[in-house]
Amino acid sequence: MSQSATTRQHYFVPQPMPWPIMGSVSLFLMALGAVFVFNDSSGGWFSIAAGAVILLYMLVRWFGAVIRESEGGKYGGWEDVSFRWGMSWFIFSEVMFFAAFFGALFYTRQISVPDLASLQSQALLWPNFSGHWPSPGPGFQEKFSPMAAWGIPAINTMLLLSSGVTVTIAHWALKANRRALLSLFLFFTVALGALFLSFQIFEYGHAYSELNLKLSTGVYGSTFFMLTGFHGFHVTLGAIMLSVILVRSLLGHFKPDHHFAFEAVAWYWHFVDVVWLGLFIFVYWM
C-alpha cells in the first residue's frame, strides 16, 4: 500500500475527555441559578457564578487540547471535513434555538395578545386591556416604557455589522498571509464585540432604572430580555473565541490553506450578526 493511501486512511480519534460533560454541568448550573434568581430564591447568583467559572475552565482546557492537537499535525483532510459538518450542525441548532424565541414573540404579538383583547369577557377580567403592542399582557397594571430602536440598539447594530466586516477582512488577510493585517483586524473585531457588550449592559441598567422595563414586566419584558440576553451570551462566547484566535494569530498559528479554527469562529460571529439584525427589526423597531 502506498504512503498516500495510508495517509488517506488515517483519522485521528482523541482520548476520552471530560470537557463536554463539564460544559453541560456548567450550563445546567447557570440555568438553575437563573431560575432561583427569577423566583427570589437563595443561592441563585452563587449557582450562576459557579457555572460560569466551570465553563471558563472547560473552555481553557478544551481549547488548549484542540490547539495542541492541531499544531501537532494530528488533523488532516478527513478531520477537516468532520469539523466543518460539526460546526454547520452546531450553528443550525443555534438557529433553531433562536427560532423558538422568535416564534414565541410572533405568537404573542400576532395571536395571543390580540385574541385576549378580543374576548367578550375580558372587560370584566382585565379592564382597559387592549391588544396593542408592546404590551405586558393582561393583569399587569404597572406602567413601563418600551426600549426605543434609535439609540443604543442602533449603535450596537452598527458595531456588530462593522465587526462582521473586520473579521472578513482578517480572513482575507490570513489567506493572503498578511499576518500584521490579520492581527490588527482581529483586534478590531474583538474590540467591537466588547464595546457592543458594554453598551448592552448600559442599556439594561437604563431599562431597569428609567424605563421600569424588567424581566418581570409581563410577556414584553420576558421576550425582550430572553432574546437580547441570550444573544448577549452568544456575543460573549464569540468574543472569547475571537480572543483565542487573536492570541493564536500573534503566536504564528494558522496557514493560508489550513485554518478551519479561524473559519469556524468567523461563521459563528456572522451568525451572531444575523441574529442581531432580526432582533433589531422585530424586537426594537417594529
Number of C-alpha atoms within 10 A of each C-alpha: 5 6 7 8 9 9 11 11 9 14 13 13 9 10 6 6 10 11 18 12 10 17 20 13 15 24 17 15 22 22 16 18 23 18 14 17 17 12 10 10 12 11 14 21 16 14 21 23 16 17 24 17 13 21 21 16 16 19 19 13 14 17 15 13 13 15 14 12 14 16 11 9 9 15 18 15 13 14 15 15 12 11 16 16 12 13 17 15 12 13 17 12 12 17 14 12 12 18 13 12 16 18 11 14 21 13 12 19 19 13 12 15 22 16 13 17 19 13 10 9 11 15 13 8 12 16 11 11 19 18 18 13 15 17 22 22 23 19 11 14 13 10 11 18 12 17 21 12 16 11 10 16 21 14 14 21 18 14 20 24 18 17 25 23 16 21 26 19 18 26 22 15 19 23 17 14 15 14 18 14 17 24 20 16 21 25 21 17 28 21 16 22 25 17 15 24 18 12 15 18 14 12 16 18 14 14 18 13 11 11 15 17 26 18 16 14 21 18 20 23 21 16 20 21 18 15 18 18 15 14 18 20 12 17 22 16 17 20 21 18 22 24 17 17 21 22 15 15 19 14 9 10 16 20 14 13 10 16 16 15 19 21 16 17 21 21 17 21 25 19 17 22 21 14 18 23 14 14 21 19 11 13 22 16 14 10
